[in-house]
Amino acid sequence: MPSDSPTNGLHVVLYQPEIAYNTGSVGRTCVAAGAKLWLVRPLGFQISDRRLRRAGLDYWQHLDWETVDDWATLEARLPDHRFWFLTKHGRTAYTEVDFGLGDVLVFGCESQGLPTSMLEPRADRCLRIPIRPEARSLNLSVSVALVVFEARRQQGLLELGTDETPSV
């Protein structure tokens, strides 16, 4: 459900996600990190999909999220924000940039990633997660978690839990 509350300075975009479980897991990560989740249509599942809710567990009710019909709408909704595009074609590791408040992390769909037409004009904003050549890619939800928590670490917005329960 879209939220009118302000974000905590980090946006996660899933461009045309295909798998409900991944999107649910990303939603859970966004709740844990205090990031807003944006879904760019078309989606490979229904928002009411039981698998989406299951992967997000009972966290979905706490998620600040919104769905937009296309890329142009997203850009119009986030003017003056700095966009980072996560792709195996990026020349810069995600750990080599300085993330700032309001940054937008864009991830492509599970089967194809982000379109070349989106990446080529923004080559200086394309980041990669270094992995061994034996692996084609990482799971989408794993990739999002790595980059989101690095951004939050840099922003100084991670805190240890205040109770005796481990914050894992």
C-alpha positions in Angstrom: 0.0 0.0 0.0 1.5 3.4 -0.9 2.5 5.5 2.0 2.4 9.2 2.5 5.2 9.1 5.1 8.6 10.6 4.1 11.3 8.1 3.3 14.4 7.7 5.4 16.7 8.7 2.6 17.0 5.6 0.5 14.9 4.3 -2.4 15.0 0.8 -3.8 13.6 0.3 -7.3 12.7 -3.1 -8.7 12.3 -2.6 -12.5 9.7 -5.0 -13.8 10.3 -7.7 -11.2 9.1 -11.2 -12.1 9.2 -13.3 -9.0 6.9 -12.6 -6.1 9.1 -14.3 -3.5 12.0 -12.1 -4.4 9.9 -9.0 -4.2 8.6 -10.0 -0.8 12.1 -10.6 0.5 13.2 -7.2 -0.9 10.2 -5.6 0.9 11.3 -7.2 4.1 14.9 -5.9 3.6 13.5 -2.4 3.0 11.5 -2.5 6.2 14.7 -3.6 8.1 16.8 -0.9 6.5 14.2 1.9 6.5 14.1 2.2 2.7 11.2 2.9 0.4 10.4 0.3 -2.2 9.3 1.2 -5.7 7.9 -1.3 -8.2 7.9 -0.4 -11.9 5.3 -2.2 -14.0 4.8 -4.6 -15.6 5.1 -7.0 -12.7 5.3 -10.8 -13.2 2.8 -11.4 -10.4 -0.2 -9.7 -8.7 0.3 -7.4 -5.8 -2.2 -9.5 -3.9 -0.1 -12.7 -4.7 0.1 -14.9 -1.6 3.7 -15.7 -2.4 4.6 -12.0 -2.2 3.1 -11.7 1.2 4.5 -14.9 2.4 8.1 -13.9 1.5 7.6 -10.6 3.3 6.0 -12.3 6.2 4.2 -9.9 8.5 6.6 -7.0 7.6 4.6 -6.0 4.6 2.3 -3.8 6.7 5.3 -1.8 7.8 6.7 -1.3 4.3 6.8 2.1 2.7 6.1 1.2 -1.0 4.6 2.4 -4.2 4.0 1.0 -7.7 4.3 3.1 -10.8 3.2 2.3 -14.4 6.5 3.0 -16.1 10.1 4.4 -15.8 9.1 7.9 -16.9 6.6 8.1 -14.0 9.3 7.0 -11.5 11.8 9.6 -12.7 9.1 12.3 -12.5 8.3 11.2 -8.9 12.0 11.3 -7.8 13.3 14.5 -9.4 16.7 15.7 -8.3 17.6 12.3 -6.8 20.8 10.5 -7.7 20.2 7.1 -9.4 22.5 4.1 -9.2 21.9 1.2 -11.5 23.0 -2.3 -10.4 24.2 -4.4 -13.3 26.8 -7.1 -14.0 27.9 -4.7 -16.8 28.9 -2.0 -14.3 32.6 -1.0 -14.1 32.5 0.2 -10.6 32.0 -1.9 -7.5 29.1 -0.9 -5.2 31.6 -0.5 -2.4 33.6 2.1 -4.3 31.0 4.9 -4.3 29.7 7.2 -1.6 26.0 6.7 -1.2 24.1 9.7 0.1 20.7 10.5 1.6 18.0 10.3 -1.1 19.9 8.0 -3.4 17.9 5.6 -5.6 19.1 2.0 -6.1 17.7 0.5 -9.3 17.7 -3.3 -9.8 16.4 -5.1 -13.0 14.2 -8.1 -13.4 15.4 -11.5 -12.5 15.8 -13.0 -16.0 17.2 -10.0 -18.0 18.4 -7.4 -15.6 18.1 -3.8 -16.7 17.7 -2.9 -20.4 20.8 -1.7 -22.2 18.8 1.4 -23.3 18.6 2.4 -19.7 22.2 1.6 -18.9 24.2 3.0 -21.8 23.4 6.7 -21.2 24.1 6.3 -17.5 27.3 4.2 -17.6 28.9 6.4 -14.9 26.1 5.4 -12.6 26.3 1.6 -13.2 27.5 -0.4 -10.3 28.3 -4.1 -9.9 28.6 -6.6 -7.2 32.0 -8.4 -7.7 31.5 -12.1 -7.9 33.5 -15.0 -9.2 33.1 -15.8 -13.0 31.7 -19.3 -12.2 28.5 -17.6 -11.0 26.4 -15.7 -13.6 24.6 -13.6 -11.0 23.3 -13.4 -7.5 19.7 -13.7 -6.5 17.8 -10.4 -6.7 16.9 -10.2 -3.1 20.5 -11.0 -2.0 21.8 -8.3 -4.3 19.4 -5.8 -2.9 20.3 -6.6 0.7 24.1 -6.3 0.0 23.8 -2.9 -1.6 21.1 -1.5 0.7 23.0 -2.3 3.9 26.2 -0.9 2.4 24.4 2.3 1.6 22.9 2.5 5.1 26.3 1.7 6.7 27.8 4.7 4.8 24.9 6.9 5.7 25.5 6.1 9.4 21.9 5.0 9.8 22.4 1.5 11.2 21.9 0.9 14.8 22.3 -2.2 17.0 19.1 -3.5 18.5 18.4 -2.1 21.9 17.0 -5.3 23.4 18.8 -8.5 24.2 17.7 -10.1 20.9 20.4 -10.3 18.3 19.7 -7.8 15.4 20.1 -10.4 12.6 
